[in-house]
């Protein structure tokens, strides 16, 4: 077969533009075109080869990860974090295994870092069919645990930041068990993204054993230093809950999705989807009790035209919430009220 003629950058731009126009209409063509133009722009500039390698490798990892998660997009998932150094005989291992089994029985899948310790316990409890593993390549080689090794739902990552993206993007809840620097890194990442509105608000549970104080001591530091010194607000403590047994952790996650389903932004408005229609008295109470974070009145709404790209949610009742996009701790408290919590 004849070799294709090498095009100049300008010729390639024109060819890509023509190809996009000839293809059937797709809501994603504008994004694909933007990506292609960005790549072409990189070729016009004198970037360091090492920088380009980072771009290529991160894009490759994200593409593979999207392929991994796409078949399970309709299934809610819980990201589990904790120490890789915990032995299988440790009570914390049993705690994580029991939690994973209980949450899997409720229809959730489990995502862990695929290593040993708490990560292995999560996969053992959930079972292979409901487990996803996002491993990290380390100099000392973190081997995938025996419950996920060889599974198509396991993927090793080179970069921590692409791996973190998948944990946060795909997680519908987070469960943190005791661990070291990595566990705290993930916990603070999740809390920071939630506090700043850069990720969806989802249930976050810190899980301990009865009589143990790992997360209680952590909370004491948060209150005595971060809160008392004004580095965080009281409402930010609403993002997470500390429990001391597996059933309580599962109950907290289930409670969050009792009436609340999901939300998205449409321009400047927040649309909250519910699993059942809200009573007029509830809407009135929301307007009255959360006026400090509203720029107008909360009201019921049919699906907005911009939401037609998400057909799986069109049947859900929804509220149009003029949220100020600043006080996300208060928004978390509003979700509690929607779920019937006082």
Secondary structure in CASP SS format (residue, H / E / C, confidence):
PFRMAT SS
TARGET T0000
AUTHOR 0000-0000-0000
METHOD secondary structure of the structure
MODEL  1
X C 1.00
X C 1.00
X C 1.00
X C 1.00
X C 1.00
X C 1.00
X C 1.00
X C 1.00
X H 1.00
X H 1.00
X H 1.00
X H 1.00
X H 1.00
X H 1.00
X H 1.00
X H 1.00
X H 1.00
X H 1.00
X H 1.00
X H 1.00
X H 1.00
X H 1.00
X C 1.00
X C 1.00
X C 1.00
X C 1.00
X C 1.00
X C 1.00
X H 1.00
X H 1.00
X H 1.00
X H 1.00
X H 1.00
X H 1.00
X H 1.00
X H 1.00
X H 1.00
X H 1.00
X H 1.00
X H 1.00
X H 1.00
X H 1.00
X H 1.00
X H 1.00
X C 1.00
X C 1.00
X C 1.00
X C 1.00
X H 1.00
X H 1.00
X H 1.00
X H 1.00
X H 1.00
X H 1.00
X H 1.00
X H 1.00
X H 1.00
X H 1.00
X H 1.00
X H 1.00
X H 1.00
X H 1.00
X H 1.00
X H 1.00
X H 1.00
X H 1.00
X H 1.00
X H 1.00
X H 1.00
X H 1.00
X C 1.00
X C 1.00
X C 1.00
X C 1.00
X C 1.00
X C 1.00
X E 1.00
X E 1.00
X E 1.00
X E 1.00
X E 1.00
X C 1.00
X C 1.00
X C 1.00
X C 1.00
X C 1.00
X C 1.00
X C 1.00
X C 1.00
X C 1.00
X H 1.00
X H 1.00
X H 1.00
X H 1.00
X H 1.00
X H 1.00
X H 1.00
X H 1.00
X H 1.00
X H 1.00
X H 1.00
X H 1.00
X H 1.00
X H 1.00
X H 1.00
X C 1.00
X C 1.00
X C 1.00
X E 1.00
X E 1.00
X E 1.00
X E 1.00
X C 1.00
X C 1.00
X C 1.00
X C 1.00
X C 1.00
X H 1.00
X H 1.00
X H 1.00
X H 1.00
X H 1.00
X H 1.00
X H 1.00
X H 1.00
X H 1.00
X C 1.00
X H 1.00
X H 1.00
X H 1.00
X E 1.00
X E 1.00
X E 1.00
X E 1.00
X E 1.00
X E 1.00
X C 1.00
X C 1.00
X C 1.00
X C 1.00
X C 1.00
X C 1.00
X C 1.00
X C 1.00
X C 1.00
X C 1.00
X C 1.00
X C 1.00
X C 1.00
X C 1.00
X C 1.00
X C 1.00
X C 1.00
X E 1.00
X E 1.00
X E 1.00
X E 1.00
X C 1.00
X C 1.00
X H 1.00
X H 1.00
X H 1.00
X H 1.00
X H 1.00
X H 1.00
X H 1.00
X H 1.00
X H 1.00
X H 1.00
X H 1.00
X C 1.00
X C 1.00
X E 1.00
X E 1.00
X E 1.00
X E 1.00
X C 1.00
X C 1.00
X C 1.00
X C 1.00
X H 1.00
X H 1.00
X H 1.00
X H 1.00
X H 1.00
X H 1.00
X H 1.00
X H 1.00
X H 1.00
X H 1.00
X H 1.00
X H 1.00
X H 1.00
X H 1.00
X H 1.00
X C 1.00
X C 1.00
X C 1.00
X C 1.00
X C 1.00
X C 1.00
X C 1.00
X E 1.00
X E 1.00
X E 1.00
X E 1.00
X E 1.00
X C 1.00
X C 1.00
X C 1.00
X C 1.00
X C 1.00
X C 1.00
X H 1.00
X H 1.00
X H 1.00
X H 1.00
X H 1.00
X H 1.00
X H 1.00
X H 1.00
X H 1.00
X H 1.00
X H 1.00
X H 1.00
X H 1.00
X H 1.00
X C 1.00
X C 1.00
X C 1.00
X C 1.00
X C 1.00
X C 1.00
X H 1.00
X H 1.00
X H 1.00
X H 1.00
X H 1.00
X H 1.00
X E 1.00
X E 1.00
X E 1.00
X E 1.00
X C 1.00
X C 1.00
X H 1.00
X H 1.00
X H 1.00
X H 1.00
X H 1.00
X H 1.00
X H 1.00
X H 1.00
X H 1.00
X H 1.00
X H 1.00
X C 1.00
X C 1.00
X C 1.00
X E 1.00
X E 1.00
X E 1.00
X E 1.00
X E 1.00
X E 1.00
X E 1.00
X C 1.00
X C 1.00
X E 1.00
X E 1.00
X E 1.00
X E 1.00
X E 1.00
X E 1.00
X C 1.00
X C 1.00
X C 1.00
X C 1.00
X C 1.00
X H 1.00
X H 1.00
X H 1.00
X H 1.00
X H 1.00
X H 1.00
X H 1.00
X H 1.00
X H 1.00
X H 1.00
X C 1.00
X H 1.00
X H 1.00
X H 1.00
X E 1.00
X C 1.00
X C 1.00
X C 1.00
X C 1.00
X E 1.00
X E 1.00
X E 1.00
X C 1.00
X C 1.00
X C 1.00
X H 1.00
X H 1.00
X H 1.00
X H 1.00
X H 1.00
X C 1.00
X H 1.00
X H 1.00
X H 1.00
X C 1.00
X C 1.00
X C 1.00
X E 1.00
X E 1.00
X E 1.00
X E 1.00
X E 1.00
X C 1.00
X E 1.00
X C 1.00
X C 1.00
X C 1.00
X C 1.00
X H 1.00
X H 1.00
X H 1.00
X H 1.00
X H 1.00
X H 1.00
X H 1.00
X H 1.00
X H 1.00
X H 1.00
X H 1.00
X C 1.00
X C 1.00
X C 1.00
X C 1.00
END
